[in-house]
Amino acid sequence: METPWQKHPNIPAGTVGWRMGSGEEYYNEFYRWFSGLSSADQAAYSLANPPPSGWHKLYETIIEHPWR
């Protein structure tokens, strides 16, 4: 699955675009998907897709607070 910043490169991190509309829908889909990966797969994915500025805590946030 593409990272949020790859899927919607024109929506800056932390903006309202991630809290409504297509950005919110994709962010939630990504959050659920990443939460369901094993720890090893999460680590491999995060290494293969390093976050740009503004997204540096996304993976850690999902790992600490997985989708339930």
C-alpha positions as CSV (number, residue, x, y, z in Angstrom):
1,M,0.0,0.0,0.0
2,E,1.2,3.5,-0.8
3,T,2.1,5.8,2.1
4,P,-0.3,8.7,2.6
5,W,2.3,11.2,1.3
6,Q,2.8,9.1,-1.8
7,K,-1.0,8.7,-2.4
8,H,-1.8,12.4,-1.8
9,P,1.4,14.4,-2.3
10,N,-0.4,17.7,-2.5
11,I,-1.9,17.4,1.0
12,P,0.7,18.7,3.5
13,A,1.2,16.7,6.7
14,G,-0.9,17.9,9.6
15,T,-3.4,19.9,7.5
16,V,-7.2,19.6,7.4
17,G,-6.9,17.6,4.2
18,W,-6.1,14.6,6.4
19,R,-9.1,15.1,8.6
20,M,-11.8,15.2,6.0
21,G,-12.5,14.0,2.5
22,S,-10.3,11.7,0.5
23,G,-7.2,12.4,2.6
24,E,-9.0,11.3,5.8
25,E,-10.4,8.2,4.1
26,Y,-7.0,7.1,2.8
27,Y,-5.2,8.0,6.1
28,N,-7.6,5.8,8.0
29,E,-7.3,3.0,5.5
30,F,-3.5,3.2,5.7
31,Y,-3.6,3.3,9.5
32,R,-5.8,0.1,9.7
33,W,-3.5,-1.6,7.1
34,F,-0.3,-0.8,8.8
35,S,-1.7,-1.7,12.2
36,G,-2.4,-5.2,10.9
37,L,1.1,-5.9,9.8
38,S,3.5,-8.0,11.9
39,S,6.3,-6.1,13.7
40,A,8.8,-7.4,11.2
41,D,6.7,-6.2,8.3
42,Q,6.1,-2.8,9.9
43,A,9.9,-2.4,10.3
44,A,10.6,-3.5,6.7
45,Y,7.9,-1.2,5.3
46,S,9.1,1.8,7.3
47,L,12.7,1.3,6.2
48,A,11.6,1.0,2.6
49,N,9.4,4.1,2.9
50,P,11.1,6.6,5.1
51,P,8.8,9.5,6.0
52,P,9.5,13.0,4.7
53,S,9.5,16.1,6.9
54,G,6.2,16.4,8.9
55,W,5.5,12.7,8.8
56,H,8.4,11.6,11.0
57,K,6.3,10.1,13.8
58,L,3.6,8.4,11.7
59,Y,4.9,4.9,12.0
60,E,5.7,5.2,15.7
61,T,2.2,6.6,16.4
62,I,0.5,3.7,14.6
63,I,2.7,1.2,16.5
64,E,2.0,2.8,19.8
65,H,-1.8,3.2,19.1
66,P,-2.8,0.5,16.6
67,W,-6.3,0.5,15.0
68,R,-8.7,-1.4,17.1
